[in-house]
Amino acid sequence: ILDIAGANEHLIEEARATDISIPVEMKTLIETYERVAPRLYEIANFFNEYSTDDLDFAFDVSNVYIHAPIKYPWNLLAIAANYKAHAEGMGVGDTSGATESVDGTSGATESDESLSIVDRIVPERDAPAIFAKSSRSGIIDPGAPYYIPPGRDRIDWEGELAIIIGKPAYLLSPEEAHDHVFGYSILYDVSDRGGRTREVSMFPGFQWFDGKSTNRGAPFGPFIVPKEFLPNFDNLRVVTRVNGDIKQDQTTADLIWNEDNLIAFTTSVLELHPGDVIGTGTPSGTAGEHDPAVYLKDGDVVEIEIEGIGTLVTPIKNYPGDPGTS
């Protein structure tokens, strides 16, 4: 791993490269990427052929603490039930009722009412279920522990491909979406399936804040890969392991709402900014899809691996001072 400021200075001195500055803060780097990308390529090509053994700005990856790549994005968003098998496994895909599309028309016709809700979805027409997570309270570094909150015993794993926005984006068409993407990373959308006690509720049903905004509930990283290095972003293998056992294994080709649909819909509601993060949903195989379900407990380790990006590791621990229930 190279410290980018030191590597740039070395290139200027040793290769007589043009003296330009490179931002060292990730959101600023993303904002200026079109300007600085040629220099980053120069640095990568130069040091690919150059020994880094005695350089004080070069480090073995095993000796470096890697932080979450962005602290903190303005917007941290995720989508529910965006893989068909996961949606059906969580009970979303029944055949009851007709859905409402974003334009207020029925999502079903006489010929397709027998199909599941998932099968009746038209991504270009129907709205995905997007929710916000707290970037400041949620994002933690790769390798940092997730602490099970006291009294909670249904914490689940959800490995996701994360889209990183590269340009201000508002009211985009699907065809414009990819041009506003910077790159891709890994997000663990920690999910609490247990709900909260509400003897009387104004809004019965699943409470998104309870289930998706758990403290430290967005492990993120370890790396961001710029989009030009992941041309197959729409067919990447996503694998989640718990204590070494594979729990989820699917590719992003199975998304219901793809990148273009997600960004177009999101920007129809709010403006996205450079460095914003969108989790694209999780594959089938979560604990909540099994009967009986076996949820995470103190001592477990969740690993989310996405080809071409890396592996995000999150140890699971009881909240300090809480003996837990396991």
N, C-alpha and C positions, 0 to 999 in steps of 0.2 A: 504494500500500500504506500502511495506517495502522498506527502503533504503537498497540496497543489501550489501553494505560494512558493515553497522552497523549490519545487520542480520547475516552476515557471522562471524563477530567478536564475536557476542553474542553466536553463535553456538559453536565456538571454545572454549569459556570460560565456558559455562554452560553445554555443552554436551561432552566436551573433544574431539571434532572432530579434525581431522587432520588439521594442519595449512596450508591452501592453499589460494592463492590470487585469486580474481575474478575481471575481468575487469569491469569498471563502464561505459565505453564508448561502445555504442551499436555495432558499426562495429567491434571493437576488441572482444567483447563478442561473436559475431557471428563467427568470425574467429577461436575462441578457444572453441567453444561450445562443441565439442566432449570431450574435457578434463574437462570442468567445469560443464557439465550437471549433473553428479552424485551429485555434491555438491549443485546445485540449487534444485534438487529433495529433498535432505536432508533438506535444509532450508524450503522448502514448507511443507514437512511432519511434521517437528518439530513444526513450528508455527501454523499448522492446529490444533494442540492439546495444544497450549500454549497461555495463555492470553497475548495480546499485549497492554493492556490498558495503562500501565505506561511506555512504552518503547519510548525513544526519537527518535527512527528511524522508528516508525510506525505512519502512517498518515491516516486519513479518506480521501477517494477519493474526497469528496466534498471540502476539504480544500487544495487540491493540484492543481497547474497549470501543466497540462500535455503538454509537448512539442511534436512535431512530433518525432516519435521514432528513425528516422535516419536523422541527419543533418551533412553532406549531402552525398547521395550515389554518387559514380563515374558515374553511368549510371541510368537515369530515363527514361524508355521507356514505350510506350503504343501502343495499336493496335486499328485500326479503323474497325468498322463494323464486330465485331466478334460474334454477336448474329444474327441469321437469320432474325428474325422479325424486329430488329433495322435496319439491312442493307437494307431490303426491304422498310421499312418506310422512310429511307433517300434517296430512289431512286436508290440504288445500284443494286437492284435485277431485272432489266429489262432483256429482252431476246435478246437485240440487240448485234451483234458482238460476236466473239469468243474470249475467254481469252487466254493469253499466260501463260503457266506454267513455273516454274523455269528452266526447262531443254530446253526451247525454243520450245516445241511442243504445238500443239493446245490443249486448255482445253475442247474442245467440239468435239463430233463425229456426224455423220449423224443422229444417233438415239437420240441424246440428245440436238440438237440445239434449240428445242422449249422450253427447260427448262430455268429457270432464271439463271443469272450468279451465284447466290448463290447456286442453286441446282446443278450446274455443277462443283463446287469446290470439289477437292479431297484434304483434308488437308495434307496428307502425300506427295503429289506431288506439290501442288500449294502454292505459297508464300503469307503469310499474309501481310497486309499493316501496317507496324510498323513505328512509328515515335518517335523522341526524344523530351523530354521536358527539360527545364533547371531546374536542381535540386536546384541550388543556388538562382535563381530569382523566381522559381515557388513554392517550398515547403513552406507551412505555417502550423502553429500549429492547432490542433483541437480547435475549438471555436474562432479562429482568423478570422477577417472579410476578405472577398474578396471584393476589391474595383473595381467597374465598371469603366473602363477607360473613360476619357472624350469623349463624342461623340459616344460611343458604346451603342447600344440598342438591341442587339440580343445575349445576354449572356445566355448560356444553362447549364442545369445540366446533369452530366454523372457520376453515381455511379459505382465503379468498385472494384472487388477483385484484390488485389495487391499481386504478388508473390515476396518473398524476397529471394534472392540468398544466399546460405550458403557456397559455395566453389568456387574456381576459375573454370570457365567453358568455354571450347572452343572446337569446333568441336564435340559436343555430338550427339549421336544417341537419338531418342525418348526414348529408353529403359533406357538410362543413366540419363535422365533429372531429375527425381524426387529425385535421390540421391544427387543432387546438390542444392536442395531447402532447405532453413532454415525454412521458415514459411510463414504466410499470414497476410495481413493487409487490410486497406481500402484506396482507392485513389479516390479523386474527380477530374476528368479530365475536368476542366473548359474549355468550348468551346465557341468561338466567331463565330457565324454563319454569321456575317454581311459582311465579306470580306472588301477589301480596294479598293479605287479608282485607277484604272490603265487604262488610256486611251489607252495605248499601252503596251502590256506585252510580254516578251520573252516566258513566259510559262503560257498561259491562263488556267483558271480552278481554283479549290480550292487551296489556298496557305496555306500549313500546318503551316508555321511559324506564319502567321497572326492568324490563327484560333485556334492553339493549344499551343502557347507559351506565352500567355498573362501573364503579371506580376502577381505574387501571384496565378497563375492558377493551383496549385497542392496541395490543402489541403490534409493532409496525417495523418493517425492514427485512433484512439488514441493508439492502442496497436498492437503489433506483437504477434501472437500465433504460437509457434513452431509447425512444421508439425505433430509431433507425437500426438498432442492434437486435430488435425482436420483431422481424417482419411477420412471424407466425403468431403474433399476439392473440389471434382469434382461434388458435388451436394448441394451446399450451396445456401440458399435463399438470394437474393440481393434485398433490398427494398429502394427506394429513395422517400422521402417526401419533399414537398415544402409547408411551412406553415401548416404542419400537414396532407396535402392531399397526398395520395399515387399516385406517377407518374410512377414509375417503380417497377415491381414485377416479378422477374424471378429467375431461379436457374442457377448455373454454369454448370449444365448438358446440357444446351442449347448452350454452346460455339461451334463455328464452328472449330476453332483451339484450342485444349485443351492445358493443361500445357506442356505435352511432345512435341507436335508439335511446340509450341511457342518457347520453350527453344532450341530445336534442330535447328530451323531455325535461331533464333537470334545468336546462337553461331557458326553458319556457316559463319557469317559476322564479328562478333567481340567477344572478350573475355569478359565474365562477371566476376564480382568480388564480394566477400562477402559484403552483404549489398546493392547490386544493387536491383532496384525495377522495376518490369514489371507490368503495368496495363493490365488486360486481356480483356478489352473492356466493353462496357456498354449495358445493356438490352434495349429493346424497351420502348418507352414512353417518350422520350426527347421532349422538346418544338418544335424542328425542324421537328418533325414527324407529327405535327398537322396543320390543316388548318381551321381557321387561327392559327398561332403560337402565344403563349403568353409567352414572355421571362421574365427573372428575372429582378426585379427592386429593388430600394432602400427599405430596410425594410423587404425583404423576408428572410426566413431561410431555408436552404437546410440541410436535415438530410439523411445520407446514413447509413443504418443498414445492417450488414451481420451477419447471425447466427453464433454463436460461437466466434465472434470477438468483436463486440460492435457496437457503433454508432458514426459516424463522423458528427459533427455539424459545419456548416459554415454560419454565418450571411452575408447577401449581403448588401453592402452599396455603395452609390455614392463615387467617388474619392473625398477626402477632398477638399473643396472649389469649387467643381463642382455641380451645382444645378441639373444636370441630365435632363432627358427628360420626367420623369414620375411624 
